[in-house]
Amino acid sequence: MVRVLNIAVFASGRGSNFEALHRTIGEENIPARIAVVISNNSAAGALNLARSFGIPALHLSQRQFPGPADFHQAVLQSLAQYRTDLIVLAGYMKKMDAAVVRAYSQRIINIHPALLPKFGGEGMYGMHVHAAVLAAGETESGASVHYVDEEYDRGAVIAQQRVPVLPGDTPETLAARVLTAEHTLLPSVVKQIALNHRP
């Protein structure tokens, strides 16, 4: 019997990858549920989306706590509270703490808007990635889902989806094309993890 995979989504922005994942779980009857959405940004659209779907939405920021250790402990407590099996970083703009990475080893995945190992690492997020791809004269880009370790974008790549770089592309037009790929790729990876999940 396949057990339902409990997912904690971390997001800092509008939450389009979270929304795509939530929709696909429902449409394809994936044995998974998004148990909680956590954001470091109290104004994140992802939190409002979660509330509209009836999913618990938590704002957890380091500024709310006396020190980093207290913050990381609060994150771990929240993950335990919602019986988290898998952490999905979907546009989360903070580095995941080593204590959380160790506690959830091989159970944290991230979606990155480039074909890793190219255009990854510290500072490579959002439009910075797409501008770098265009500046390098690449003919293709895409999205990667990878396991998270203690270094930015260094964990093993699970899957990628390629998109062409077109003549006249700007960072914005390329970003839109890559985002469409992300919305397909992330749910497909989560589906495979859920189908192979064992208690």
Backbone as a printed PyTorch tensor [residue, N CA C, xyz], in Angstrom:
tensor([[[  0.8470,  -1.1970,   0.0000],
         [  0.0000,   0.0000,   0.0000],
         [  0.8830,   1.2480,   0.0000]],

        [[  0.5850,   2.1660,  -0.8810],
         [  1.3470,   3.4090,  -0.9550],
         [  0.8280,   4.3780,   0.0960]],

        [[  1.7180,   4.8900,   0.9030],
         [  1.3280,   5.8740,   1.9140],
         [  1.4210,   7.2690,   1.3210]],

        [[  0.5100,   8.1330,   1.7300],
         [  0.5070,   9.5070,   1.2270],
         [  1.7540,  10.2320,   1.7150]],

        [[  2.4220,  10.8860,   0.7880],
         [  3.6480,  11.6320,   1.0670],
         [  3.2840,  13.0200,   1.5800]],

        [[  3.7140,  13.3540,   2.7810],
         [  3.4690,  14.6860,   3.3370],
         [  4.5710,  15.6420,   2.9020]],

        [[  4.1710,  16.7270,   2.2510],
         [  5.1240,  17.6730,   1.6750],
         [  5.0500,  19.0080,   2.4030]],

        [[  6.2190,  19.5660,   2.7040],
         [  6.3210,  20.9560,   3.1570],
         [  6.9330,  21.7500,   2.0150]],

        [[  6.2230,  22.7630,   1.5460],
         [  6.7290,  23.6300,   0.4840],
         [  7.2820,  24.9020,   1.1150]],

        [[  8.5010,  25.2620,   0.7290],
         [  9.1060,  26.5310,   1.1340],
         [  9.1230,  27.4420,  -0.0900]],

        [[  8.5910,  28.6520,   0.0580],
         [  8.5410,  29.5940,  -1.0610],
         [  8.6820,  31.0140,  -0.5340]],

        [[  9.3320,  31.8630,  -1.3200],
         [  9.5260,  33.2600,  -0.9190],
         [  8.6900,  34.2350,  -1.7350]],

        [[  8.1570,  33.7810,  -2.8630],
         [  7.4930,  34.6950,  -3.7890],
         [  6.0390,  34.3710,  -4.0280]],

        [[  5.6260,  34.5270,  -5.2920],
         [  4.1980,  34.4320,  -5.5920],
         [  3.6470,  33.0120,  -5.5120]],

        [[  4.5090,  32.0140,  -5.6290],
         [  4.0640,  30.6440,  -5.4060],
         [  3.5370,  29.9240,  -6.6300]],

        [[  4.0110,  30.2790,  -7.8250],
         [  3.4680,  29.6310,  -9.0280],
         [  3.8630,  28.1570,  -9.1060]],

        [[  5.0660,  27.8020,  -8.6710],
         [  5.4560,  26.3860,  -8.6620],
         [  4.6580,  25.6040,  -7.6210]],

        [[  4.4200,  26.2140,  -6.4780],
         [  3.5690,  25.5930,  -5.4590],
         [  2.1700,  25.3630,  -6.0260]],

        [[  1.6260,  26.3700,  -6.7050],
         [  0.2800,  26.2480,  -7.2700],
         [  0.2230,  25.1260,  -8.3130]],

        [[  1.2500,  25.0610,  -9.1750],
         [  1.2960,  24.0050, -10.1960],
         [  1.3780,  22.6260,  -9.5490]],

        [[  2.1630,  22.5130,  -8.4880],
         [  2.2950,  21.2380,  -7.7800],
         [  0.9730,  20.8410,  -7.1290]],

        [[  0.3430,  21.7930,  -6.4540],
         [ -0.9410,  21.5350,  -5.7950],
         [ -1.9890,  21.0790,  -6.8110]],

        [[ -2.0450,  21.7590,  -7.9430],
         [ -3.0260,  21.4260,  -8.9800],
         [ -2.7750,  20.0250,  -9.5480]],

        [[ -1.5030,  19.7180,  -9.8280],
         [ -1.1770,  18.4250, -10.4340],
         [ -1.4290,  17.2720,  -9.4740]],

        [[ -1.1560,  17.4680,  -8.1960],
         [ -1.4450,  16.4260,  -7.2050],
         [ -2.9230,  16.0500,  -7.2610]],

        [[ -3.7780,  17.0600,  -7.3710],
         [ -5.2150,  16.8070,  -7.4450],
         [ -5.6450,  16.1850,  -8.7560]],

        [[ -5.1460,  16.7300,  -9.8610],
         [ -5.5720,  16.2700, -11.1870],
         [ -5.1080,  14.8500, -11.4920]],

        [[ -3.9140,  14.4860, -11.0060],
         [ -3.3470,  13.1800, -11.3450],
         [ -3.4350,  12.1710, -10.2030]],

        [[ -4.1770,  12.5420,  -9.1490],
         [ -4.3450,  11.6460,  -7.9980],
         [ -3.0170,  11.1170,  -7.4780]],

        [[ -2.0440,  11.9980,  -7.3730],
         [ -0.7340,  11.6230,  -6.8430],
         [ -0.8780,  11.3490,  -5.3430]],

        [[ -0.2990,  10.2610,  -4.8300],
         [ -0.4220,   9.9520,  -3.4050],
         [  0.4650,  10.8640,  -2.5490]],

        [[  0.1070,  12.1300,  -2.5490],
         [  0.8640,  13.1440,  -1.8100],
         [ -0.0900,  14.2470,  -1.3990]],

        [[  0.3050,  14.9690,  -0.3730],
         [ -0.4660,  16.1440,   0.0380],
         [  0.5020,  17.2090,   0.5110]],

        [[  0.1880,  18.4490,   0.1740],
         [  0.9830,  19.5600,   0.6940],
         [  0.4370,  19.8690,   2.0760]],

        [[  1.2230,  19.5320,   3.0890],
         [  0.7650,  19.6290,   4.4730],
         [  0.9260,  21.0280,   5.0360]],

        [[  1.9170,  21.7690,   4.5190],
         [  2.1910,  23.1130,   5.0290],
         [  3.0160,  23.8760,   3.9990]],

        [[  2.8000,  25.1870,   3.9580],
         [  3.6320,  26.0840,   3.1520],
         [  4.3190,  27.0460,   4.1100]],

        [[  5.6320,  27.1700,   3.9790],
         [  6.4380,  28.0080,   4.8670],
         [  7.1530,  29.0570,   4.0370]],

        [[  7.1380,  30.2970,   4.5120],
         [  7.8360,  31.3660,   3.7990],
         [  8.5830,  32.2580,   4.7750]],

        [[  9.7230,  32.7710,   4.3090],
         [ 10.4740,  33.7650,   5.0710],
         [  9.9190,  35.1620,   4.8440]],

        [[  8.9740,  35.2960,   3.9160],
         [  8.4280,  36.5880,   3.5020],
         [  6.9470,  36.6420,   3.8610]],

        [[  6.5960,  37.5070,   4.8050],
         [  5.2080,  37.5630,   5.2740],
         [  4.2450,  37.9950,   4.1750]],

        [[  4.7610,  38.6990,   3.1530],
         [  3.9150,  39.1760,   2.0550],
         [  3.9160,  38.2350,   0.8540]],

        [[  4.5110,  37.0670,   0.9920],
         [  4.6150,  36.1360,  -0.1420],
         [  3.2380,  35.7170,  -0.6380]],

        [[  3.0730,  35.7710,  -1.9460],
         [  1.8290,  35.3060,  -2.5380],
         [  1.5670,  33.8440,  -2.2430]],

        [[  2.6450,  33.0740,  -2.0630],
         [  2.4990,  31.6440,  -1.7680],
         [  1.6960,  31.4130,  -0.4880]],

        [[  1.8770,  32.2760,   0.5100],
         [  1.1330,  32.1200,   1.7640],
         [ -0.3540,  32.3640,   1.5420]],

        [[ -0.6770,  33.4050,   0.7720],
         [ -2.0840,  33.6910,   0.4770],
         [ -2.7150,  32.5690,  -0.3420]],

        [[ -1.9560,  32.0490,  -1.3050],
         [ -2.4500,  30.9190,  -2.0990],
         [ -2.7420,  29.7230,  -1.2060]],

        [[ -1.7970,  29.4210,  -0.3170],
         [ -1.9810,  28.2810,   0.5820],
         [ -3.2580,  28.4440,   1.4010]],

        [[ -3.4520,  29.6250,   1.9500],
         [ -4.6610,  29.8670,   2.7580],
         [ -5.9170,  29.6790,   1.9150]],

        [[ -5.8650,  30.1250,   0.6570],
         [ -7.0380,  29.9840,  -0.2160],
         [ -7.3410,  28.5190,  -0.5200]],

        [[ -6.3140,  27.6660,  -0.4490],
         [ -6.4980,  26.2310,  -0.6730],
         [ -6.7890,  25.4770,   0.6240]],

        [[ -6.8080,  26.1870,   1.7440],
         [ -7.0330,  25.5390,   3.0300],
         [ -5.8190,  24.8020,   3.5610]],

        [[ -4.6360,  25.2070,   3.0970],
         [ -3.3800,  24.5950,   3.5350],
         [ -2.7370,  25.4920,   4.5890]],

        [[ -2.2700,  24.9520,   5.7140],
         [ -1.5990,  25.7810,   6.7140],
         [ -0.4470,  26.5750,   6.1000]],

        [[ -0.3780,  27.8540,   6.4520],
         [  0.6350,  28.7540,   5.8950],
         [  1.3800,  29.4130,   7.0430]],

        [[  2.6960,  29.2310,   7.0820],
         [  3.5070,  29.7450,   8.1840],
         [  4.5270,  30.7550,   7.6830]],

        [[  4.6100,  31.8790,   8.3830],
         [  5.6900,  32.8370,   8.1290],
         [  6.7590,  32.6020,   9.1880]],

        [[  7.9170,  32.1340,   8.7540],
         [  9.0420,  31.9080,   9.6640],
         [ 10.2540,  32.6380,   9.1130]],

        [[ 10.6840,  33.6530,   9.8360],
         [ 11.8410,  34.4380,   9.4200],
         [ 12.8400,  34.4980,  10.5680]],

        [[ 14.1080,  34.5240,  10.2240],
         [ 15.1490,  34.5700,  11.2470],
         [ 15.0040,  35.8020,  12.1300]],

        [[ 14.4270,  36.8690,  11.5820],
         [ 14.2590,  38.1130,  12.3500],
         [ 13.2770,  37.9570,  13.5070]],

        [[ 12.4880,  36.8890,  13.4810],
         [ 11.5160,  36.6560,  14.5530],
         [ 12.1430,  35.9990,  15.7840]],

        [[ 13.4080,  35.5920,  15.6740],
         [ 14.0330,  34.7870,  16.7170],
         [ 15.3170,  35.4340,  17.2190]],

        [[ 15.7050,  35.1120,  18.4800],
         [ 16.9170,  35.7200,  19.0530],
         [ 18.1830,  35.4050,  18.2710]],

        [[ 18.2590,  34.2140,  17.6970],
         [ 19.4670,  33.8250,  16.9630],
         [ 19.1590,  32.7510,  15.9490]],

        [[ 20.1290,  32.4360,  15.0940],
         [ 19.9170,  31.4290,  14.0450],
         [ 19.4970,  30.0670,  14.5830]],

        [[ 20.0890,  29.6510,  15.7000],
         [ 19.7690,  28.3240,  16.2420],
         [ 18.2900,  28.2250,  16.6210]],

        [[ 17.7450,  29.3040,  17.1870],
         [ 16.3260,  29.3140,  17.5680],
         [ 15.4330,  29.2180,  16.3330]],

        [[ 15.8240,  29.9420,  15.2890],
         [ 15.0700,  29.9100,  14.0320],
         [ 15.0740,  28.5050,  13.4380]],

        [[ 16.2530,  27.9010,  13.3710],
         [ 16.3470,  26.5760,  12.7660],
         [ 15.5820,  25.5360,  13.5820]],

        [[ 15.5820,  25.7080,  14.9030],
         [ 14.8160,  24.8000,  15.7540],
         [ 13.3210,  24.9470,  15.4850]],

        [[ 12.8730,  26.1820,  15.2790],
         [ 11.4550,  26.4200,  14.9750],
         [ 11.0690,  25.7840,  13.6470]],

        [[ 11.9670,  25.8610,  12.6680],
         [ 11.7090,  25.2220,  11.3700],
         [ 11.5750,  23.7100,  11.5510]],

        [[ 12.5170,  23.1160,  12.2850],
         [ 12.4760,  21.6650,  12.5090],
         [ 11.2140,  21.2490,  13.2640]],

        [[ 10.8090,  22.0640,  14.2390],
         [  9.5950,  21.7490,  14.9960],
         [  8.3600,  21.7970,  14.0990]],

        [[  8.3230,  22.7910,  13.2090],
         [  7.1880,  22.9040,  12.2860],
         [  7.1450,  21.7180,  11.3250]],

        [[  8.3050,  21.3220,  10.8310],
         [  8.3610,  20.1740,   9.9240],
         [  7.8860,  18.9020,  10.6230]],

        [[  8.2850,  18.7430,  11.8780],
         [  7.8510,  17.5710,  12.6480],
         [  6.3450,  17.6280,  12.9200]],

        [[  5.8540,  18.8220,  13.2380],
         [  4.4270,  18.9940,  13.5320],
         [  3.5550,  18.5200,  12.3690]],

        [[  4.0060,  18.8000,  11.1530],
         [  3.2230,  18.4270,   9.9680],
         [  3.6900,  17.1030,   9.3520]],

        [[  4.4500,  16.3360,  10.1230],
         [  4.8910,  14.9890,   9.7270],
         [  5.4850,  14.9800,   8.3170]],

        [[  6.4000,  15.8900,   8.1050],
         [  6.9730,  16.0970,   6.7750],
         [  7.8170,  14.9130,   6.3220]],

        [[  7.5090,  14.4260,   5.1150],
         [  8.3150,  13.3860,   4.4740],
         [  9.2660,  13.9790,   3.4470]],

        [[  8.8230,  15.0470,   2.7780],
         [  9.5930,  15.6580,   1.7000],
         [  9.4830,  17.1690,   1.7950]],

        [[ 10.6230,  17.8460,   1.6730],
         [ 10.6540,  19.3100,   1.6130],
         [ 10.8800,  19.7110,   0.1630]],

        [[ 10.0240,  20.6030,  -0.3370],
         [ 10.1570,  21.1130,  -1.7000],
         [ 10.4540,  22.6060,  -1.6290]],

        [[ 11.6330,  22.9860,  -2.1140],
         [ 11.9930,  24.4010,  -2.1870],
         [ 11.5420,  24.9120,  -3.5490]],

        [[ 10.5330,  25.7670,  -3.5400],
         [  9.9200,  26.2440,  -4.7800],
         [ 10.0170,  27.7660,  -4.8200]],

        [[ 11.1960,  28.2460,  -5.2100],
         [ 11.4090,  29.6890,  -5.2030],
         [ 11.6840,  30.2110,  -3.8040]],

        [[ 12.4110,  29.4290,  -3.0050],
         [ 12.7750,  29.8430,  -1.6460],
         [ 14.1400,  30.5050,  -1.7050]],

        [[ 14.2050,  31.7490,  -1.2510],
         [ 15.3920,  32.5760,  -1.4650],
         [ 16.4060,  32.5350,  -0.3300]],

        [[ 16.2520,  31.5980,   0.5880],
         [ 17.2040,  31.4690,   1.6870],
         [ 17.9050,  30.1150,   1.6080]],

        [[ 19.1570,  30.0970,   2.0150],
         [ 19.8790,  28.8290,   2.0570],
         [ 19.3400,  27.9760,   3.2000]],

        [[ 19.0970,  26.7200,   2.9230],
         [ 18.5860,  25.8080,   3.9420],
         [ 19.6970,  25.4920,   4.9370]],

        [[ 19.3840,  25.6190,   6.2290],
         [ 20.3890,  25.4140,   7.2690],
         [ 20.8990,  23.9790,   7.2850]],

        [[ 22.1710,  23.8390,   7.6420],
         [ 22.8140,  22.5230,   7.6560],
         [ 22.0870,  21.5440,   8.5770]],

        [[ 21.5550,  22.0390,   9.6980],
         [ 20.8530,  21.1460,  10.6280],
         [ 19.5990,  20.5630,   9.9800]],

        [[ 18.8980,  21.3750,   9.1980],
         [ 17.7000,  20.9000,   8.5010],
         [ 18.1000,  19.9350,   7.3880]],

        [[ 19.1650,  20.2800,   6.6620],
         [ 19.6470,  19.4090,   5.5780],
         [ 20.0300,  18.0400,   6.1260]],

        [[ 20.7080,  18.0270,   7.2730],
         [ 21.1110,  16.7470,   7.8650],
         [ 19.9000,  15.9450,   8.3380]],

        [[ 18.9340,  16.6410,   8.9360],
         [ 17.7470,  15.9560,   9.4610],
         [ 16.8870,  15.3720,   8.3410]],

        [[ 16.9270,  16.0100,   7.1780],
         [ 16.0990,  15.5700,   6.0450],
         [ 16.9730,  15.2050,   4.8440]],

        [[ 18.0720,  14.5490,   5.1030],
         [ 18.9990,  14.1590,   4.0400],
         [ 18.2910,  13.3410,   2.9570]],

        [[ 18.4990,  13.7310,   1.6980],
         [ 17.8720,  13.0840,   0.5370],
         [ 16.3490,  13.2000,   0.5550]],

        [[ 15.8550,  14.1490,   1.3470],
         [ 14.4050,  14.3900,   1.3840],
         [ 14.0840,  15.8650,   1.1670]],

        [[ 15.0470,  16.5990,   0.6130],
         [ 14.8380,  18.0070,   0.2570],
         [ 15.1750,  18.1580,  -1.2160]],

        [[ 14.2280,  18.7080,  -1.9930],
         [ 14.4970,  18.9700,  -3.4010],
         [ 14.2650,  20.4430,  -3.7050]],

        [[ 14.9530,  20.9190,  -4.7290],
         [ 14.8580,  22.3180,  -5.1400],
         [ 14.6510,  22.3820,  -6.6450]],

        [[ 13.8590,  23.3670,  -7.0790],
         [ 13.7150,  23.6430,  -8.5080],
         [ 14.5890,  24.8470,  -8.8350]],

        [[ 15.4390,  24.6940,  -9.8580],
         [ 16.3790,  25.7550, -10.2440],
         [ 16.1620,  26.0940, -11.7160]],

        [[ 16.1500,  27.3910, -12.0730],
         [ 15.7990,  27.7920, -13.4410],
         [ 16.9630,  27.7850, -14.4280]],

        [[ 17.7360,  26.7190, -14.4420],
         [ 18.8330,  26.5580, -15.4020],
         [ 19.2020,  25.0840, -15.4420]],

        [[ 20.0510,  24.7420, -16.3970],
         [ 20.5030,  23.3590, -16.5380],
         [ 21.7770,  23.1680, -15.7190]],

        [[ 21.5910,  22.7950, -14.4540],
         [ 22.7420,  22.5720, -13.5800],
         [ 23.6260,  21.4720, -14.1550]],

        [[ 24.9440,  21.5270, -13.9530],
         [ 25.6690,  22.4180, -13.0330],
         [ 25.9470,  23.8210, -13.5700]],

        [[ 25.5440,  24.1130, -14.7970],
         [ 25.7280,  25.4700, -15.3050],
         [ 24.7970,  26.4370, -14.5760]],

        [[ 25.2690,  27.6460, -14.3740],
         [ 24.4540,  28.7540, -13.8810],
         [ 23.7770,  28.4390, -12.5470]],

        [[ 24.5620,  27.8270, -11.6450],
         [ 24.0980,  27.5790, -10.2920],
         [ 25.0450,  28.2180,  -9.2970]],

        [[ 24.7050,  28.1250,  -8.0290],
         [ 25.5660,  28.6580,  -6.9800],
         [ 25.0310,  29.9480,  -6.3950]],

        [[ 25.7640,  30.4590,  -5.4290],
         [ 25.3360,  31.6590,  -4.7120],
         [ 25.1540,  32.8250,  -5.6730]],

        [[ 24.0470,  33.5360,  -5.5240],
         [ 23.7570,  34.6870,  -6.3730],
         [ 23.0510,  34.3430,  -7.6660]],

        [[ 22.9700,  33.0520,  -7.9790],
         [ 22.3120,  32.6320,  -9.2200],
         [ 20.8480,  32.2820,  -8.9280]],

        [[ 20.0040,  33.2910,  -9.0160],
         [ 18.5700,  33.0900,  -8.8110],
         [ 17.8190,  34.1010,  -9.6690]],

        [[ 16.5760,  33.7760,  -9.9610],
         [ 15.7120,  34.7000, -10.6870],
         [ 16.3180,  35.1880, -11.9930]],

        [[ 16.1410,  36.4770, -12.2510],
         [ 16.5990,  37.0590, -13.5160],
         [ 18.1210,  37.0340, -13.6660]],

        [[ 18.8460,  36.9330, -12.5570],
         [ 20.3130,  36.8350, -12.6440],
         [ 20.7130,  35.6120, -13.4710]],

        [[ 19.9850,  34.5090, -13.2780],
         [ 20.2890,  33.2770, -14.0100],
         [ 20.0620,  33.4770, -15.5000]],

        [[ 18.9100,  34.0030, -15.8500],
         [ 18.5540,  34.1300, -17.2650],
         [ 19.4460,  35.1460, -17.9750]],

        [[ 19.8100,  36.2120, -17.2810],
         [ 20.7400,  37.1890, -17.8640],
         [ 22.0960,  36.5440, -18.1220]],

        [[ 22.5450,  35.6970, -17.1970],
         [ 23.8380,  35.0220, -17.3600],
         [ 23.8010,  34.0320, -18.5230]],

        [[ 22.6940,  33.3260, -18.6710],
         [ 22.5390,  32.3810, -19.7870],
         [ 22.6450,  33.1200, -21.1190]],

        [[ 21.9530,  34.2490, -21.2280],
         [ 21.9830,  35.0220, -22.4720],
         [ 23.3600,  35.6240, -22.7170]],

        [[ 23.9920,  36.1270, -21.6610],
         [ 25.3240,  36.7310, -21.8100],
         [ 26.3560,  35.7050, -22.2670]],

        [[ 26.1440,  34.4420, -21.8940],
         [ 27.0820,  33.3770, -22.2640],
         [ 26.8440,  32.8570, -23.6820]],

        [[ 25.7740,  33.3250, -24.3110],
         [ 25.4940,  32.8890, -25.6740],
         [ 24.9740,  31.4680, -25.7800]],

        [[ 24.3570,  30.9740, -24.7220],
         [ 23.8280,  29.6080, -24.7370],
         [ 22.6890,  29.4760, -25.7550]],

        [[ 22.5560,  28.2990, -26.3360],
         [ 21.4710,  28.0480, -27.2870],
         [ 20.2840,  27.3500, -26.6350]],

        [[ 20.4700,  26.8860, -25.3960],
         [ 19.3620,  26.2880, -24.6670],
         [ 19.5270,  26.5560, -23.1760]],

        [[ 18.3980,  26.5050, -22.4980],
         [ 18.3960,  26.6070, -21.0430],
         [ 17.3630,  25.6050, -20.5520]],

        [[ 16.8260,  25.8300, -19.3850],
         [ 15.8410,  24.8860, -18.8890],
         [ 15.7170,  24.9430, -17.3870]],

        [[ 15.1690,  23.8850, -16.8280],
         [ 14.9490,  23.7960, -15.3900],
         [ 15.5380,  22.4950, -14.8720]],

        [[ 15.9890,  22.5290, -13.6280],
         [ 16.5530,  21.3480, -12.9670],
         [ 15.8830,  21.1550, -11.6130]],

        [[ 15.6020,  19.9120, -11.2760],
         [ 15.2260,  19.5640,  -9.9070],
         [ 16.3710,  18.7390,  -9.3390]],

        [[ 16.8400,  19.1460,  -8.1580],
         [ 17.9840,  18.4570,  -7.5600],
         [ 17.7900,  18.2920,  -6.0640]],

        [[ 18.4980,  17.3120,  -5.5090],
         [ 18.5300,  17.1750,  -4.0600],
         [ 19.3350,  18.3230,  -3.4720]],

        [[ 18.9610,  18.7320,  -2.2760],
         [ 19.6310,  19.8460,  -1.6090],
         [ 20.6470,  19.3060,  -0.6170]],

        [[ 21.8740,  19.8340,  -0.7190],
         [ 22.8780,  19.5480,   0.3000],
         [ 23.3130,  20.8780,   0.9150]],

        [[ 24.4800,  20.9080,   1.5350],
         [ 24.8690,  22.1080,   2.2760],
         [ 25.4950,  23.1870,   1.3960]],

        [[ 25.6280,  22.9410,   0.0930],
         [ 26.1510,  23.9480,  -0.8320],
         [ 25.0560,  24.3460,  -1.8170]],

        [[ 25.0740,  25.6150,  -2.2330],
         [ 24.0760,  26.0860,  -3.1930],
         [ 24.1230,  25.2680,  -4.4860]],

        [[ 22.9990,  24.6770,  -4.8400],
         [ 22.8110,  24.0560,  -6.1620],
         [ 23.8350,  22.9700,  -6.4900]],

        [[ 24.3920,  22.3060,  -5.4680],
         [ 25.4110,  21.2850,  -5.7110],
         [ 24.8800,  19.8620,  -5.5730]],

        [[ 23.6950,  19.6910,  -5.0180],
         [ 23.1640,  18.3480,  -4.8130],
         [ 22.8890,  17.6420,  -6.1250]],

        [[ 22.7810,  16.3190,  -6.0620],
         [ 22.5900,  15.5070,  -7.2690],
         [ 21.3380,  15.9230,  -8.0250]],

        [[ 21.4860,  16.0750,  -9.3360],
         [ 20.3540,  16.4260, -10.1930],
         [ 19.4660,  15.1990, -10.3750]],

        [[ 18.1630,  15.3850, -10.1880],
         [ 17.1910,  14.3010, -10.3410],
         [ 16.6350,  14.2850, -11.7640]],

        [[ 16.2750,  15.4590, -12.2730],
         [ 15.6850,  15.5440, -13.6140],
         [ 15.8430,  16.9610, -14.1480]],

        [[ 15.8280,  17.0690, -15.4720],
         [ 15.9180,  18.3710, -16.1320],
         [ 14.9340,  18.4260, -17.2920]],

        [[ 14.5220,  19.6370, -17.6170],
         [ 13.7120,  19.8640, -18.8160],
         [ 14.3270,  21.0260, -19.5790]],

        [[ 14.6110,  20.7990, -20.8520],
         [ 15.3080,  21.7890, -21.6720],
         [ 14.3240,  22.6660, -22.4340]],

        [[ 14.7210,  23.9220, -22.6190],
         [ 13.9640,  24.8310, -23.4820],
         [ 14.9620,  25.5650, -24.3740]],

        [[ 14.5580,  25.9590, -25.5830],
         [ 15.4810,  26.6770, -26.4560],
         [ 15.6470,  28.1270, -26.0270]],

        [[ 16.8260,  28.6610, -26.2870],
         [ 17.0310,  30.1090, -26.2130],
         [ 16.7800,  30.6330, -27.6240]],

        [[ 15.8700,  31.5800, -27.7590],
         [ 15.4580,  32.0610, -29.0730],
         [ 16.1180,  33.3930, -29.4110]],

        [[ 16.3150,  33.6690, -30.6940],
         [ 16.8590,  34.9750, -31.0930],
         [ 15.9810,  36.1020, -30.5460]],

        [[ 16.6230,  37.1140, -30.0080],
         [ 15.8790,  38.2450, -29.4650],
         [ 15.3780,  38.0480, -28.0550]],

        [[ 15.6920,  36.9020, -27.4350],
         [ 15.2610,  36.6730, -26.0530],
         [ 15.8190,  37.7380, -25.1160]],

        [[ 15.0050,  38.1100, -24.1490],
         [ 15.4390,  38.9240, -23.0170],
         [ 15.4000,  38.0130, -21.7880]],

        [[ 15.9960,  38.4410, -20.6780],
         [ 15.8640,  37.6190, -19.4680],
         [ 14.4010,  37.3160, -19.1300]],

        [[ 13.5270,  38.2800, -19.3930],
         [ 12.1130,  38.1040, -19.0520],
         [ 11.4300,  37.0670, -19.9440]],

        [[ 11.7030,  37.1060, -21.2540],
         [ 11.0530,  36.1340, -22.1480],
         [ 11.5970,  34.7300, -21.9090]],

        [[ 12.8980,  34.6450, -21.6520],
         [ 13.4830,  33.3360, -21.3460],
         [ 12.9360,  32.8080, -20.0270]],

        [[ 12.8060,  33.6900, -19.0410],
         [ 12.2750,  33.2850, -17.7310],
         [ 10.8760,  32.7000, -17.8610]],

        [[ 10.0510,  33.3120, -18.6980],
         [  8.6760,  32.8280, -18.8690],
         [  8.6620,  31.4230, -19.4660]],

        [[  9.5540,  31.1740, -20.4260],
         [  9.6230,  29.8630, -21.0690],
         [ 10.1390,  28.8080, -20.0790]],

        [[ 11.1450,  29.1790, -19.3020],
         [ 11.6940,  28.2490, -18.3090],
         [ 10.6620,  27.9620, -17.2190]],

        [[  9.9080,  28.9850, -16.8130],
         [  8.9050,  28.7920, -15.7630],
         [  7.8440,  27.7850, -16.1980]],

        [[  7.4570,  27.8370, -17.4530],
         [  6.5050,  26.8510, -17.9700],
         [  7.0680,  25.4400, -17.8230]],

        [[  8.3590,  25.2920, -18.1150],
         [  9.0140,  23.9890, -17.9430],
         [  9.0400,  23.5790, -16.4720]],

        [[  9.3090,  24.5300, -15.5840],
         [  9.3360,  24.2390, -14.1500],
         [  7.9990,  23.6750, -13.6870]],

        [[  6.9090,  24.2590, -14.1930],
         [  5.5670,  23.8620, -13.7550],
         [  5.2140,  22.4380, -14.1680]],

        [[  5.9180,  21.8980, -15.1540],
         [  5.7480,  20.4990, -15.5570],
         [  6.7350,  19.5990, -14.8280]],

        [[  7.9820,  20.0650, -14.7420],
         [  9.0630,  19.2380, -14.2080],
         [  8.9000,  18.9420, -12.7260]],

        [[  8.6470,  19.9580, -11.9280],
         [  8.5750,  19.7540, -10.4750],
         [  7.4860,  18.7500, -10.0890]],

        [[  6.2480,  18.9000, -10.5850],
         [  5.2360,  17.8930, -10.2320],
         [  5.5900,  16.4850, -10.6980]],

        [[  6.2610,  16.3680, -11.8470],
         [  6.6090,  15.0270, -12.3400],
         [  7.6210,  14.3510, -11.4200]],

        [[  8.5640,  15.1220, -10.8950],
         [  9.5450,  14.5580,  -9.9600],
         [  8.8670,  14.1720,  -8.6450]],

        [[  8.0150,  15.0560,  -8.1400],
         [  7.3080,  14.7520,  -6.8900],
         [  6.4430,  13.5070,  -7.0620]],

        [[  5.8200,  13.3680,  -8.2180],
         [  4.9990,  12.1770,  -8.4810],
         [  5.8330,  10.9060,  -8.3780]],

        [[  7.0150,  10.9070,  -8.9800],
         [  7.8750,   9.7260,  -8.9280],
         [  8.3190,   9.4230,  -7.5040]],

        [[  8.6430,  10.4680,  -6.7510],
         [  9.0410,  10.2670,  -5.3540],
         [  7.8730,   9.6910,  -4.5580]],

        [[  6.6760,  10.2390,  -4.7740],
         [  5.4940,   9.7790,  -4.0390],
         [  5.1670,   8.3250,  -4.3620]],

        [[  5.2670,   7.9630,  -5.6340],
         [  4.9350,   6.5900,  -6.0370],
         [  5.9410,   5.5740,  -5.5070]],

        [[  7.1600,   6.0260,  -5.2540],
         [  8.2060,   5.1320,  -4.7440],
         [  8.3950,   5.2370,  -3.2350]],

        [[  7.5580,   6.0600,  -2.5960],
         [  7.7070,   6.3260,  -1.1630],
         [  7.3000,   5.1080,  -0.3430]],

        [[  8.0950,   4.8370,   0.6710],
         [  7.7800,   3.7510,   1.6060],
         [  7.7680,   4.3110,   3.0260]],

        [[  6.8260,   3.8420,   3.8470],
         [  6.7630,   4.3320,   5.2370],
         [  8.0520,   4.0580,   5.9860]]])
